[in-house]
Amino acid sequence: VAPDGASEPFETDLEMRGGRALGSSLQHLTALRKLRLANCDFESAASKALGQSLRHAAGLRELSLAENLLGAPGGKALGVSLEHLTALQTLDLCHCHLGLEGGGAVGTSLRHLTALRMLILSQSLLCLAGGKVLASSLQHLTALQTVNLACVELGAEGGKIFAACLRRLTALQNLDLSSNQLRAEGGEAVAAFLRHLTALQTS
């Protein structure tokens, strides 16, 4: 847990019991604003317990669980809690290996996070099906300024589906779709909608 003003995430090596205990404690931290637990070596059971407890932190503004192997159990538990975190402005789930089920659960819940400014899901293996669910939710997140979906295996079809939601993200300033095998058709679809993003930074 990082205090206000901390510039770097606290990195801890939490074993299963520690992760579960942390999840239990979060139920009482209703005034929590920032939670950074990057690279904590969570396994599925600890991730699931933590994900379930986050629903109580309704005032959370920033959440980072980057580089934890949340997998499907952690992703599904987190997805349920995300619906309650409507004040969230930054969500970092980079390298969490959410997969199809976990990614789908998180993607579905994102539509409730209308205050979200920054979304990082790079290297979370969403694949085409997860990309479809995510694209459906992203069109509701019109306050987004930064979206990082690098290396999530969207493919050409996923790229085309994602491109269709870009028109609504008029506040977007930073977009990363690197290493997604978009190919010509996916790349052309994304390019066609980029012209609507007048706030996008090109350097």
Disulfide bonds with the S-S distance in Angstrom:
none
